[in-house]
């Protein structure tokens, strides 16, 4: 899979495999999504596959992520629905600007 542009206009970003992101849950996010972010995302997530329709998410658009954790020998890898999350590039020291995650395609 290649690159996909997330968002429109100012604040848009390119999402591609290998990119490290800070993920936050939107207010409407499911408990599963909130828990995965809280439990597995303290040091960010690496994009494994760009947003696509996912059967396991009832054909909703999802992004395949891998949790970044230096202390876990086998990191979590799983799908999160893009309509339940906000994404921004991971920058040490914490980036404050949110990026619209609506995918153009």
N, C-alpha and C positions, 0 to 999 in steps of 0.2 A: 504494500500500500504506500502511496505517496503522501504528499502534503495536502492539507485542507486548510482553508482560511476560516477562522472562527470570528464571527462578529462582522460588523459593517462600519465603515468610516473610521474616525479616530478611535483608538483603543482596540482595533482589530488585530489579530495575531495569527500567524501561521502555526498550525499544530502538525507535528511530524513525529514519527517513531524516534525515540531517543531523547526527546525534549523533556526536561524536568519541570514539573508544574507544582504550584501551590493550589490545592483544591479546597473549596469551601462549599458547604451545603446551602442551597437556597431554602427559604422558609418553608416551601412546599415539599421538601425532600422527605423520602421515606425514612423510617427508623434504620433500615438496613444501610442506606447510603450514609446517613449521619454517623452510624457506628463504624463503618469501614474507614471513613475519613478520620474519625477520632482515634481509632485503634491502630491504623496503619499508615497515617499520613503526616506524622509529626515532622518528618524530614523530607516531605514531598512525595510525589509520584512521578514515575517515568512512563511516558506514552509508549505502549507496545504496539497498538494499532489505532489508526485514526478513526474518527467517528463513522459508524456504519449502523445499519439496521441489525438488531440482535434478537434472535429467536428467544433466548432465555429472558429477555426483557419485554416479552410480548410484542416483538417487532418494533419496539421503540428504538430511537437512536441511542447508541452507547459508545463509550470509549474504553478500550482495554488498557488498564493501568497496572503498574507494578509498584508496590510500596517500597520506599527507600528506608532501610534500617540497617545500620552497621552491625547490630548485635544479633540479627536473625539469620541463620544459615540459609533458609529457604524463604524468600520474601513472598508476601501475598501478591497474587496476580488475579485480577478479576475485572468484570465489566461494571461501570457506573453509568446510569442514564444521564445524558447530557442536559436534559431539561430539569434535572435536580441539582446541578452543580454550577459553580462559577470557577473559571480557570484563570490563572495568571502565571507568567514565567516565574520560576523559583529564583529568587535572588537572596543571598545570605543577608541578613539584617532586616528581612521582611519587606516586601513590596506592598504598598498600600492601594495602588490603583487596581480596580477590578476590570476584567475584560469580558465583554459580551460574548457568550459562548454559542450564539446562534450560528449554525454552520451554513455557509453559502454553497450551494451545489446544485 
